[in-house]
Amino acid sequence: MLKPALRGVGKRLDYAEYGGGPLLGLAGLVVKAHGSSNRRAFKSAIRVAGEALTGGIVDRMRAAFAPQAGT
């Protein structure tokens, strides 16, 4: 009974689905992949990096953490 509901959760928790995560605090984009990543996970890490670049994550993070005038 729970199997269909848990199937979606398992996909969300599967590291190979995301491949890696961005490292914050750097001047550019770095996506760190899990040490035991397989081909699928590495491909996903490249996809995540592309999406981050397309979305302008570095500039958006820089703007979000920049000192505000008057503070």
PDB file of N, CA, C, O and CB in Angstrom:
ATOM      1  N   MET A   1       0.823  -1.195   0.000  1.00  0.00           N
ATOM      2  CA  MET A   1       0.000   0.000   0.000  1.00  0.00           C
ATOM      3  C   MET A   1       0.874   1.269   0.000  1.00  0.00           C
ATOM      4  O   MET A   1       0.558   2.239  -0.689  1.00  0.00           O
ATOM      5  CB  MET A   1      -0.940  -0.007   1.217  1.00  0.00           C
ATOM      6  N   LEU A   2       1.946   1.258   0.756  1.00  0.00           N
ATOM      7  CA  LEU A   2       2.805   2.439   0.829  1.00  0.00           C
ATOM      8  C   LEU A   2       3.800   2.541  -0.319  1.00  0.00           C
ATOM      9  O   LEU A   2       4.364   3.607  -0.566  1.00  0.00           O
ATOM     10  CB  LEU A   2       3.550   2.436   2.125  1.00  0.00           C
ATOM     11  N   LYS A   3       4.010   1.449  -1.008  1.00  0.00           N
ATOM     12  CA  LYS A   3       5.047   1.403  -2.030  1.00  0.00           C
ATOM     13  C   LYS A   3       4.916   2.518  -3.084  1.00  0.00           C
ATOM     14  O   LYS A   3       5.917   3.162  -3.398  1.00  0.00           O
ATOM     15  CB  LYS A   3       5.015   0.058  -2.710  1.00  0.00           C
ATOM     16  N   PRO A   4       3.722   2.766  -3.639  1.00  0.00           N
ATOM     17  CA  PRO A   4       3.608   3.846  -4.628  1.00  0.00           C
ATOM     18  C   PRO A   4       3.965   5.220  -4.052  1.00  0.00           C
ATOM     19  O   PRO A   4       4.597   6.031  -4.728  1.00  0.00           O
ATOM     20  CB  PRO A   4       2.196   3.884  -5.185  1.00  0.00           C
ATOM     21  N   ALA A   5       3.567   5.477  -2.825  1.00  0.00           N
ATOM     22  CA  ALA A   5       3.866   6.767  -2.201  1.00  0.00           C
ATOM     23  C   ALA A   5       5.355   6.919  -1.914  1.00  0.00           C
ATOM     24  O   ALA A   5       5.899   8.015  -2.051  1.00  0.00           O
ATOM     25  CB  ALA A   5       3.071   6.926  -0.910  1.00  0.00           C
ATOM     26  N   LEU A   6       6.016   5.846  -1.522  1.00  0.00           N
ATOM     27  CA  LEU A   6       7.442   5.909  -1.185  1.00  0.00           C
ATOM     28  C   LEU A   6       8.333   5.949  -2.415  1.00  0.00           C
ATOM     29  O   LEU A   6       9.489   6.363  -2.322  1.00  0.00           O
ATOM     30  CB  LEU A   6       7.823   4.725  -0.328  1.00  0.00           C
ATOM     31  N   ARG A   7       7.827   5.533  -3.551  1.00  0.00           N
ATOM     32  CA  ARG A   7       8.623   5.532  -4.779  1.00  0.00           C
ATOM     33  C   ARG A   7       9.111   6.945  -5.116  1.00  0.00           C
ATOM     34  O   ARG A   7      10.265   7.129  -5.502  1.00  0.00           O
ATOM     35  CB  ARG A   7       7.799   4.960  -5.950  1.00  0.00           C
ATOM     36  N   GLY A   8       8.236   7.935  -4.972  1.00  0.00           N
ATOM     37  CA  GLY A   8       8.612   9.323  -5.236  1.00  0.00           C
ATOM     38  C   GLY A   8       9.637   9.840  -4.250  1.00  0.00           C
ATOM     39  O   GLY A   8      10.525  10.604  -4.628  1.00  0.00           O
ATOM     40  N   VAL A   9       9.532   9.441  -3.000  1.00  0.00           N
ATOM     41  CA  VAL A   9      10.486   9.862  -1.969  1.00  0.00           C
ATOM     42  C   VAL A   9      11.865   9.287  -2.278  1.00  0.00           C
ATOM     43  O   VAL A   9      12.874   9.983  -2.166  1.00  0.00           O
ATOM     44  CB  VAL A   9      10.013   9.413  -0.559  1.00  0.00           C
ATOM     45  N   GLY A  10      11.902   8.025  -2.663  1.00  0.00           N
ATOM     46  CA  GLY A  10      13.179   7.394  -2.988  1.00  0.00           C
ATOM     47  C   GLY A  10      13.901   8.106  -4.114  1.00  0.00           C
ATOM     48  O   GLY A  10      15.121   8.258  -4.066  1.00  0.00           O
ATOM     49  N   LYS A  11      13.173   8.543  -5.122  1.00  0.00           N
ATOM     50  CA  LYS A  11      13.782   9.258  -6.241  1.00  0.00           C
ATOM     51  C   LYS A  11      14.344  10.599  -5.783  1.00  0.00           C
ATOM     52  O   LYS A  11      15.410  11.014  -6.238  1.00  0.00           O
ATOM     53  CB  LYS A  11      12.759   9.467  -7.366  1.00  0.00           C
ATOM     54  N   ARG A  12      13.635  11.277  -4.886  1.00  0.00           N
ATOM     55  CA  ARG A  12      14.098  12.573  -4.386  1.00  0.00           C
ATOM     56  C   ARG A  12      15.349  12.439  -3.528  1.00  0.00           C
ATOM     57  O   ARG A  12      16.142  13.377  -3.443  1.00  0.00           O
ATOM     58  CB  ARG A  12      12.998  13.249  -3.585  1.00  0.00           C
ATOM     59  N   LEU A  13      15.535  11.290  -2.894  1.00  0.00           N
ATOM     60  CA  LEU A  13      16.689  11.077  -2.027  1.00  0.00           C
ATOM     61  C   LEU A  13      17.854  10.395  -2.733  1.00  0.00           C
ATOM     62  O   LEU A  13      18.921  10.239  -2.139  1.00  0.00           O
ATOM     63  CB  LEU A  13      16.282  10.260  -0.838  1.00  0.00           C
ATOM     64  N   ASP A  14      17.679   9.993  -3.966  1.00  0.00           N
ATOM     65  CA  ASP A  14      18.713   9.279  -4.721  1.00  0.00           C
ATOM     66  C   ASP A  14      19.799  10.257  -5.168  1.00  0.00           C
ATOM     67  O   ASP A  14      19.534  11.145  -5.978  1.00  0.00           O
ATOM     68  CB  ASP A  14      18.098   8.553  -5.950  1.00  0.00           C
ATOM     69  N   TYR A  15      21.019  10.102  -4.646  1.00  0.00           N
ATOM     70  CA  TYR A  15      22.097  11.045  -4.989  1.00  0.00           C
ATOM     71  C   TYR A  15      22.402  11.043  -6.478  1.00  0.00           C
ATOM     72  O   TYR A  15      22.842  12.057  -7.019  1.00  0.00           O
ATOM     73  CB  TYR A  15      23.363  10.708  -4.209  1.00  0.00           C
ATOM     74  N   ALA A  16      22.178   9.932  -7.141  1.00  0.00           N
ATOM     75  CA  ALA A  16      22.464   9.859  -8.577  1.00  0.00           C
ATOM     76  C   ALA A  16      21.502  10.712  -9.387  1.00  0.00           C
ATOM     77  O   ALA A  16      21.816  11.094 -10.514  1.00  0.00           O
ATOM     78  CB  ALA A  16      22.400   8.416  -9.057  1.00  0.00           C
ATOM     79  N   GLU A  17      20.345  11.014  -8.837  1.00  0.00           N
ATOM     80  CA  GLU A  17      19.359  11.851  -9.527  1.00  0.00           C
ATOM     81  C   GLU A  17      19.850  13.296  -9.618  1.00  0.00           C
ATOM     82  O   GLU A  17      19.599  13.973 -10.615  1.00  0.00           O
ATOM     83  CB  GLU A  17      17.997  11.795  -8.800  1.00  0.00           C
ATOM     84  N   TYR A  18      20.551  13.772  -8.580  1.00  0.00           N
ATOM     85  CA  TYR A  18      21.040  15.147  -8.549  1.00  0.00           C
ATOM     86  C   TYR A  18      22.517  15.231  -8.902  1.00  0.00           C
ATOM     87  O   TYR A  18      22.968  16.239  -9.446  1.00  0.00           O
ATOM     88  CB  TYR A  18      20.803  15.756  -7.181  1.00  0.00           C
ATOM     89  N   GLY A  19      23.255  14.209  -8.605  1.00  0.00           N
ATOM     90  CA  GLY A  19      24.648  14.137  -9.013  1.00  0.00           C
ATOM     91  C   GLY A  19      25.620  14.899  -8.143  1.00  0.00           C
ATOM     92  O   GLY A  19      26.748  14.448  -7.946  1.00  0.00           O
ATOM     93  N   GLY A  20      25.223  16.021  -7.626  1.00  0.00           N
ATOM     94  CA  GLY A  20      26.117  16.810  -6.804  1.00  0.00           C
ATOM     95  C   GLY A  20      25.432  18.080  -6.346  1.00  0.00           C
ATOM     96  O   GLY A  20      24.288  18.359  -6.706  1.00  0.00           O
ATOM     97  N   GLY A  21      26.145  18.833  -5.558  1.00  0.00           N
ATOM     98  CA  GLY A  21      25.601  20.084  -5.049  1.00  0.00           C
ATOM     99  C   GLY A  21      26.612  21.197  -5.195  1.00  0.00           C
ATOM    100  O   GLY A  21      27.817  20.946  -5.164  1.00  0.00           O
ATOM    101  N   PRO A  22      26.144  22.427  -5.354  1.00  0.00           N
ATOM    102  CA  PRO A  22      27.068  23.556  -5.511  1.00  0.00           C
ATOM    103  C   PRO A  22      27.787  23.871  -4.193  1.00  0.00           C
ATOM    104  O   PRO A  22      27.199  23.792  -3.114  1.00  0.00           O
ATOM    105  CB  PRO A  22      26.309  24.803  -6.009  1.00  0.00           C
ATOM    106  N   LEU A  23      29.050  24.222  -4.305  1.00  0.00           N
ATOM    107  CA  LEU A  23      29.809  24.694  -3.139  1.00  0.00           C
ATOM    108  C   LEU A  23      29.646  26.207  -3.084  1.00  0.00           C
ATOM    109  O   LEU A  23      29.894  26.901  -4.070  1.00  0.00           O
ATOM    110  CB  LEU A  23      31.340  24.280  -3.222  1.00  0.00           C
ATOM    111  N   LEU A  24      29.237  26.703  -1.952  1.00  0.00           N
ATOM    112  CA  LEU A  24      28.990  28.132  -1.798  1.00  0.00           C
ATOM    113  C   LEU A  24      30.220  28.824  -1.224  1.00  0.00           C
ATOM    114  O   LEU A  24      31.045  28.195  -0.562  1.00  0.00           O
ATOM    115  CB  LEU A  24      27.769  28.376  -0.898  1.00  0.00           C
ATOM    116  N   GLY A  25      30.334  30.115  -1.479  1.00  0.00           N
ATOM    117  CA  GLY A  25      31.439  30.895  -0.949  1.00  0.00           C
ATOM    118  C   GLY A  25      32.608  31.007  -1.903  1.00  0.00           C
ATOM    119  O   GLY A  25      33.677  31.482  -1.520  1.00  0.00           O
ATOM    120  N   LEU A  26      32.423  30.582  -3.126  1.00  0.00           N
ATOM    121  CA  LEU A  26      33.483  30.642  -4.128  1.00  0.00           C
ATOM    122  C   LEU A  26      33.147  31.717  -5.161  1.00  0.00           C
ATOM    123  O   LEU A  26      31.987  32.099  -5.318  1.00  0.00           O
ATOM    124  CB  LEU A  26      33.675  29.261  -4.813  1.00  0.00           C
ATOM    125  N   ALA A  27      34.161  32.193  -5.855  1.00  0.00           N
ATOM    126  CA  ALA A  27      33.941  33.233  -6.858  1.00  0.00           C
ATOM    127  C   ALA A  27      33.311  32.680  -8.135  1.00  0.00           C
ATOM    128  O   ALA A  27      32.780  33.442  -8.943  1.00  0.00           O
ATOM    129  CB  ALA A  27      35.255  33.918  -7.190  1.00  0.00           C
ATOM    130  N   GLY A  28      33.364  31.377  -8.321  1.00  0.00           N
ATOM    131  CA  GLY A  28      32.782  30.752  -9.501  1.00  0.00           C
ATOM    132  C   GLY A  28      31.931  29.567  -9.083  1.00  0.00           C
ATOM    133  O   GLY A  28      31.634  29.383  -7.903  1.00  0.00           O
ATOM    134  N   LEU A  29      31.548  28.776 -10.056  1.00  0.00           N
ATOM    135  CA  LEU A  29      30.689  27.631  -9.785  1.00  0.00           C
ATOM    136  C   LEU A  29      31.507  26.356  -9.663  1.00  0.00           C
ATOM    137  O   LEU A  29      32.327  26.047 -10.528  1.00  0.00           O
ATOM    138  CB  LEU A  29      29.637  27.479 -10.880  1.00  0.00           C
ATOM    139  N   VAL A  30      31.279  25.622  -8.585  1.00  0.00           N
ATOM    140  CA  VAL A  30      31.865  24.299  -8.389  1.00  0.00           C
ATOM    141  C   VAL A  30      30.736  23.389  -7.945  1.00  0.00           C
ATOM    142  O   VAL A  30      30.012  23.706  -7.002  1.00  0.00           O
ATOM    143  CB  VAL A  30      33.047  24.320  -7.337  1.00  0.00           C
ATOM    144  N   VAL A  31      30.584  22.258  -8.621  1.00  0.00           N
ATOM    145  CA  VAL A  31      29.600  21.262  -8.214  1.00  0.00           C
ATOM    146  C   VAL A  31      30.373  20.047  -7.737  1.00  0.00           C
ATOM    147  O   VAL A  31      31.149  19.462  -8.492  1.00  0.00           O
ATOM    148  CB  VAL A  31      28.611  20.897  -9.386  1.00  0.00           C
ATOM    149  N   LYS A  32      30.163  19.669  -6.492  1.00  0.00           N
ATOM    150  CA  LYS A  32      30.857  18.539  -5.880  1.00  0.00           C
ATOM    151  C   LYS A  32      29.991  17.305  -6.026  1.00  0.00           C
ATOM    152  O   LYS A  32      28.842  17.282  -5.583  1.00  0.00           O
ATOM    153  CB  LYS A  32      31.183  18.815  -4.384  1.00  0.00           C
ATOM    154  N   ALA A  33      30.549  16.281  -6.648  1.00  0.00           N
ATOM    155  CA  ALA A  33      29.842  15.010  -6.808  1.00  0.00           C
ATOM    156  C   ALA A  33      30.225  14.063  -5.674  1.00  0.00           C
ATOM    157  O   ALA A  33      31.288  14.202  -5.070  1.00  0.00           O
ATOM    158  CB  ALA A  33      30.162  14.368  -8.185  1.00  0.00           C
ATOM    159  N   HIS A  34      29.359  13.112  -5.395  1.00  0.00           N
ATOM    160  CA  HIS A  34      29.614  12.095  -4.379  1.00  0.00           C
ATOM    161  C   HIS A  34      30.810  11.256  -4.808  1.00  0.00           C
ATOM    162  O   HIS A  34      30.970  10.983  -5.997  1.00  0.00           O
ATOM    163  CB  HIS A  34      28.361  11.198  -4.153  1.00  0.00           C
ATOM    164  N   GLY A  35      31.639  10.849  -3.879  1.00  0.00           N
ATOM    165  CA  GLY A  35      32.856  10.102  -4.181  1.00  0.00           C
ATOM    166  C   GLY A  35      32.647   8.791  -4.898  1.00  0.00           C
ATOM    167  O   GLY A  35      33.525   8.352  -5.641  1.00  0.00           O
ATOM    168  N   SER A  36      31.513   8.153  -4.698  1.00  0.00           N
ATOM    169  CA  SER A  36      31.266   6.882  -5.378  1.00  0.00           C
ATOM    170  C   SER A  36      30.252   7.036  -6.509  1.00  0.00           C
ATOM    171  O   SER A  36      29.493   6.114  -6.807  1.00  0.00           O
ATOM    172  CB  SER A  36      30.775   5.839  -4.379  1.00  0.00           C
ATOM    173  N   SER A  37      30.250   8.204  -7.131  1.00  0.00           N
ATOM    174  CA  SER A  37      29.299   8.477  -8.206  1.00  0.00           C
ATOM    175  C   SER A  37      29.500   7.530  -9.378  1.00  0.00           C
ATOM    176  O   SER A  37      30.624   7.246  -9.792  1.00  0.00           O
ATOM    177  CB  SER A  37      29.430   9.920  -8.675  1.00  0.00           C
ATOM    178  N   ASN A  38      28.385   7.054  -9.898  1.00  0.00           N
ATOM    179  CA  ASN A  38      28.426   6.246 -11.112  1.00  0.00           C
ATOM    180  C   ASN A  38      28.226   7.167 -12.327  1.00  0.00           C
ATOM    181  O   ASN A  38      28.159   8.388 -12.181  1.00  0.00           O
ATOM    182  CB  ASN A  38      27.334   5.118 -11.072  1.00  0.00           C
ATOM    183  N   ARG A  39      28.134   6.582 -13.502  1.00  0.00           N
ATOM    184  CA  ARG A  39      27.970   7.366 -14.722  1.00  0.00           C
ATOM    185  C   ARG A  39      26.736   8.260 -14.683  1.00  0.00           C
ATOM    186  O   ARG A  39      26.782   9.425 -15.077  1.00  0.00           O
ATOM    187  CB  ARG A  39      27.889   6.446 -15.914  1.00  0.00           C
ATOM    188  N   ARG A  40      25.647   7.697 -14.205  1.00  0.00           N
ATOM    189  CA  ARG A  40      24.390   8.456 -14.146  1.00  0.00           C
ATOM    190  C   ARG A  40      24.520   9.655 -13.210  1.00  0.00           C
ATOM    191  O   ARG A  40      24.055  10.749 -13.530  1.00  0.00           O
ATOM    192  CB  ARG A  40      23.233   7.548 -13.683  1.00  0.00           C
ATOM    193  N   ALA A  41      25.150   9.453 -12.056  1.00  0.00           N
ATOM    194  CA  ALA A  41      25.318  10.537 -11.091  1.00  0.00           C
ATOM    195  C   ALA A  41      26.229  11.626 -11.647  1.00  0.00           C
ATOM    196  O   ALA A  41      25.971  12.814 -11.452  1.00  0.00           O
ATOM    197  CB  ALA A  41      25.884   9.997  -9.774  1.00  0.00           C
ATOM    198  N   PHE A  42      27.287  11.228 -12.333  1.00  0.00           N
ATOM    199  CA  PHE A  42      28.211  12.214 -12.897  1.00  0.00           C
ATOM    200  C   PHE A  42      27.517  13.024 -13.991  1.00  0.00           C
ATOM    201  O   PHE A  42      27.710  14.236 -14.090  1.00  0.00           O
ATOM    202  CB  PHE A  42      29.473  11.519 -13.461  1.00  0.00           C
ATOM    203  N   LYS A  43      26.715  12.352 -14.805  1.00  0.00           N
ATOM    204  CA  LYS A  43      25.939  13.044 -15.837  1.00  0.00           C
ATOM    205  C   LYS A  43      24.972  14.033 -15.190  1.00  0.00           C
ATOM    206  O   LYS A  43      24.788  15.145 -15.685  1.00  0.00           O
ATOM    207  CB  LYS A  43      25.164  12.028 -16.716  1.00  0.00           C
ATOM    208  N   SER A  44      24.358  13.623 -14.083  1.00  0.00           N
ATOM    209  CA  SER A  44      23.439  14.501 -13.370  1.00  0.00           C
ATOM    210  C   SER A  44      24.172  15.704 -12.780  1.00  0.00           C
ATOM    211  O   SER A  44      23.631  16.810 -12.766  1.00  0.00           O
ATOM    212  CB  SER A  44      22.719  13.730 -12.266  1.00  0.00           C
ATOM    213  N   ALA A  45      25.394  15.500 -12.292  1.00  0.00           N
ATOM    214  CA  ALA A  45      26.185  16.608 -11.745  1.00  0.00           C
ATOM    215  C   ALA A  45      26.486  17.635 -12.835  1.00  0.00           C
ATOM    216  O   ALA A  45      26.451  18.839 -12.581  1.00  0.00           O
ATOM    217  CB  ALA A  45      27.502  16.085 -11.124  1.00  0.00           C
ATOM    218  N   ILE A  46      26.778  17.167 -14.034  1.00  0.00           N
ATOM    219  CA  ILE A  46      27.018  18.083 -15.153  1.00  0.00           C
ATOM    220  C   ILE A  46      25.733  18.844 -15.483  1.00  0.00           C
ATOM    221  O   ILE A  46      25.773  20.041 -15.770  1.00  0.00           O
ATOM    222  CB  ILE A  46      27.530  17.309 -16.403  1.00  0.00           C
ATOM    223  N   ARG A  47      24.594  18.147 -15.442  1.00  0.00           N
ATOM    224  CA  ARG A  47      23.299  18.804 -15.690  1.00  0.00           C
ATOM    225  C   ARG A  47      23.030  19.872 -14.633  1.00  0.00           C
ATOM    226  O   ARG A  47      22.593  20.975 -14.960  1.00  0.00           O
ATOM    227  CB  ARG A  47      22.149  17.764 -15.701  1.00  0.00           C
ATOM    228  N   VAL A  48      23.292  19.545 -13.357  1.00  0.00           N
ATOM    229  CA  VAL A  48      23.088  20.500 -12.264  1.00  0.00           C
ATOM    230  C   VAL A  48      23.963  21.735 -12.466  1.00  0.00           C
ATOM    231  O   VAL A  48      23.509  22.858 -12.250  1.00  0.00           O
ATOM    232  CB  VAL A  48      23.398  19.840 -10.899  1.00  0.00           C
ATOM    233  N   ALA A  49      25.207  21.534 -12.876  1.00  0.00           N
ATOM    234  CA  ALA A  49      26.114  22.663 -13.123  1.00  0.00           C
ATOM    235  C   ALA A  49      25.578  23.536 -14.253  1.00  0.00           C
ATOM    236  O   ALA A  49      25.592  24.763 -14.156  1.00  0.00           O
ATOM    237  CB  ALA A  49      27.538  22.158 -13.466  1.00  0.00           C
ATOM    238  N   GLY A  50      25.107  22.905 -15.319  1.00  0.00           N
ATOM    239  CA  GLY A  50      24.546  23.662 -16.439  1.00  0.00           C
ATOM    240  C   GLY A  50      23.332  24.469 -16.028  1.00  0.00           C
ATOM    241  O   GLY A  50      23.187  25.628 -16.419  1.00  0.00           O
ATOM    242  N   GLU A  51      22.457  23.859 -15.237  1.00  0.00           N
ATOM    243  CA  GLU A  51      21.270  24.568 -14.761  1.00  0.00           C
ATOM    244  C   GLU A  51      21.651  25.736 -13.855  1.00  0.00           C
ATOM    245  O   GLU A  51      21.024  26.795 -13.905  1.00  0.00           O
ATOM    246  CB  GLU A  51      20.339  23.605 -14.014  1.00  0.00           C
ATOM    247  N   ALA A  52      22.672  25.546 -13.031  1.00  0.00           N
ATOM    248  CA  ALA A  52      23.122  26.612 -12.134  1.00  0.00           C
ATOM    249  C   ALA A  52      23.707  27.774 -12.930  1.00  0.00           C
ATOM    250  O   ALA A  52      23.462  28.938 -12.613  1.00  0.00           O
ATOM    251  CB  ALA A  52      24.164  26.074 -11.135  1.00  0.00           C
ATOM    252  N   LEU A  53      24.477  27.454 -13.961  1.00  0.00           N
ATOM    253  CA  LEU A  53      25.042  28.515 -14.805  1.00  0.00           C
ATOM    254  C   LEU A  53      23.955  29.253 -15.562  1.00  0.00           C
ATOM    255  O   LEU A  53      23.953  30.483 -15.614  1.00  0.00           O
ATOM    256  CB  LEU A  53      26.055  27.935 -15.790  1.00  0.00           C
ATOM    257  N   THR A  54      23.033  28.509 -16.149  1.00  0.00           N
ATOM    258  CA  THR A  54      21.939  29.115 -16.897  1.00  0.00           C
ATOM    259  C   THR A  54      21.085  29.993 -15.994  1.00  0.00           C
ATOM    260  O   THR A  54      20.612  31.050 -16.412  1.00  0.00           O
ATOM    261  CB  THR A  54      21.076  28.037 -17.552  1.00  0.00           C
ATOM    262  N   GLY A  55      20.893  29.557 -14.766  1.00  0.00           N
ATOM    263  CA  GLY A  55      20.095  30.315 -13.804  1.00  0.00           C
ATOM    264  C   GLY A  55      20.837  31.458 -13.151  1.00  0.00           C
ATOM    265  O   GLY A  55      20.249  32.206 -12.370  1.00  0.00           O
ATOM    266  N   GLY A  56      22.124  31.614 -13.453  1.00  0.00           N
ATOM    267  CA  GLY A  56      22.906  32.720 -12.890  1.00  0.00           C
ATOM    268  C   GLY A  56      23.070  32.628 -11.382  1.00  0.00           C
ATOM    269  O   GLY A  56      23.016  33.644 -10.688  1.00  0.00           O
ATOM    270  N   ILE A  57      23.268  31.425 -10.871  1.00  0.00           N
ATOM    271  CA  ILE A  57      23.315  31.243  -9.415  1.00  0.00           C
ATOM    272  C   ILE A  57      24.459  32.013  -8.748  1.00  0.00           C
ATOM    273  O   ILE A  57      24.295  32.520  -7.638  1.00  0.00           O
ATOM    274  CB  ILE A  57      23.447  29.772  -9.090  1.00  0.00           C
ATOM    275  N   VAL A  58      25.608  32.104  -9.411  1.00  0.00           N
ATOM    276  CA  VAL A  58      26.745  32.804  -8.791  1.00  0.00           C
ATOM    277  C   VAL A  58      26.410  34.286  -8.618  1.00  0.00           C
ATOM    278  O   VAL A  58      26.631  34.845  -7.544  1.00  0.00           O
ATOM    279  CB  VAL A  58      28.037  32.635  -9.650  1.00  0.00           C
ATOM    280  N   ASP A  59      25.884  34.924  -9.656  1.00  0.00           N
ATOM    281  CA  ASP A  59      25.525  36.341  -9.559  1.00  0.00           C
ATOM    282  C   ASP A  59      24.376  36.570  -8.581  1.00  0.00           C
ATOM    283  O   ASP A  59      24.360  37.563  -7.854  1.00  0.00           O
ATOM    284  CB  ASP A  59      25.147  36.882 -10.933  1.00  0.00           C
ATOM    285  N   ARG A  60      23.421  35.651  -8.568  1.00  0.00           N
ATOM    286  CA  ARG A  60      22.287  35.791  -7.642  1.00  0.00           C
ATOM    287  C   ARG A  60      22.738  35.645  -6.192  1.00  0.00           C
ATOM    288  O   ARG A  60      22.271  36.378  -5.321  1.00  0.00           O
ATOM    289  CB  ARG A  60      21.202  34.748  -7.960  1.00  0.00           C
ATOM    290  N   MET A  61      23.647  34.698  -5.929  1.00  0.00           N
ATOM    291  CA  MET A  61      24.169  34.536  -4.573  1.00  0.00           C
ATOM    292  C   MET A  61      25.009  35.741  -4.170  1.00  0.00           C
ATOM    293  O   MET A  61      24.927  36.211  -3.035  1.00  0.00           O
ATOM    294  CB  MET A  61      25.000  33.252  -4.466  1.00  0.00           C
ATOM    295  N   ARG A  62      25.811  36.232  -5.093  1.00  0.00           N
ATOM    296  CA  ARG A  62      26.639  37.411  -4.808  1.00  0.00           C
ATOM    297  C   ARG A  62      25.749  38.598  -4.443  1.00  0.00           C
ATOM    298  O   ARG A  62      26.032  39.314  -3.483  1.00  0.00           O
ATOM    299  CB  ARG A  62      27.537  37.763  -6.028  1.00  0.00           C
ATOM    300  N   ALA A  63      24.679  38.806  -5.204  1.00  0.00           N
ATOM    301  CA  ALA A  63      23.755  39.914  -4.928  1.00  0.00           C
ATOM    302  C   ALA A  63      23.031  39.725  -3.602  1.00  0.00           C
ATOM    303  O   ALA A  63      22.822  40.689  -2.866  1.00  0.00           O
ATOM    304  CB  ALA A  63      22.734  40.048  -6.058  1.00  0.00           C
ATOM    305  N   ALA A  64      22.648  38.494  -3.293  1.00  0.00           N
ATOM    306  CA  ALA A  64      21.911  38.227  -2.060  1.00  0.00           C
ATOM    307  C   ALA A  64      22.762  38.464  -0.812  1.00  0.00           C
ATOM    308  O   ALA A  64      22.242  38.854   0.234  1.00  0.00           O
ATOM    309  CB  ALA A  64      21.398  36.800  -2.065  1.00  0.00           C
ATOM    310  N   PHE A  65      24.059  38.229  -0.925  1.00  0.00           N
ATOM    311  CA  PHE A  65      24.930  38.365   0.252  1.00  0.00           C
ATOM    312  C   PHE A  65      25.776  39.628   0.244  1.00  0.00           C
ATOM    313  O   PHE A  65      26.604  39.827   1.133  1.00  0.00           O
ATOM    314  CB  PHE A  65      25.835  37.175   0.351  1.00  0.00           C
ATOM    315  N   ALA A  66      25.577  40.477  -0.746  1.00  0.00           N
ATOM    316  CA  ALA A  66      26.338  41.728  -0.819  1.00  0.00           C
ATOM    317  C   ALA A  66      25.870  42.668   0.291  1.00  0.00           C
ATOM    318  O   ALA A  66      24.691  42.692   0.642  1.00  0.00           O
ATOM    319  CB  ALA A  66      26.175  42.402  -2.218  1.00  0.00           C
ATOM    320  N   PRO A  67      26.809  43.442   0.836  1.00  0.00           N
ATOM    321  CA  PRO A  67      26.401  44.433   1.854  1.00  0.00           C
ATOM    322  C   PRO A  67      25.408  45.424   1.240  1.00  0.00           C
ATOM    323  O   PRO A  67      25.599  45.903   0.122  1.00  0.00           O
ATOM    324  CB  PRO A  67      27.648  45.195   2.425  1.00  0.00           C
ATOM    325  N   GLN A  68      24.372  45.713   1.972  1.00  0.00           N
ATOM    326  CA  GLN A  68      23.349  46.648   1.488  1.00  0.00           C
ATOM    327  C   GLN A  68      23.759  48.065   1.847  1.00  0.00           C
ATOM    328  O   GLN A  68      24.308  48.301   2.923  1.00  0.00           O
ATOM    329  CB  GLN A  68      21.952  46.315   2.087  1.00  0.00           C
ATOM    330  N   ALA A  69      23.494  49.014   0.946  1.00  0.00           N
ATOM    331  CA  ALA A  69      23.824  50.412   1.196  1.00  0.00           C
ATOM    332  C   ALA A  69      23.032  50.902   2.409  1.00  0.00           C
ATOM    333  O   ALA A  69      21.837  50.633   2.530  1.00  0.00           O
ATOM    334  CB  ALA A  69      23.522  51.288  -0.058  1.00  0.00           C
ATOM    335  N   GLY A  70      23.693  51.605   3.283  1.00  0.00           N
ATOM    336  CA  GLY A  70      23.029  52.178   4.447  1.00  0.00           C
ATOM    337  C   GLY A  70      22.946  51.227   5.646  1.00  0.00           C
ATOM    338  O   GLY A  70      22.300  51.554   6.642  1.00  0.00           O
ATOM    339  N   THR A  71      23.578  50.076   5.569  1.00  0.00           N
ATOM    340  CA  THR A  71      23.511  49.164   6.720  1.00  0.00           C
ATOM    341  C   THR A  71      24.850  49.050   7.370  1.00  0.00           C
ATOM    342  O   THR A  71      24.998  48.328   8.356  1.00  0.00           O
ATOM    343  CB  THR A  71      23.019  47.784   6.307  1.00  0.00           C
TER     344      THR A  71
END
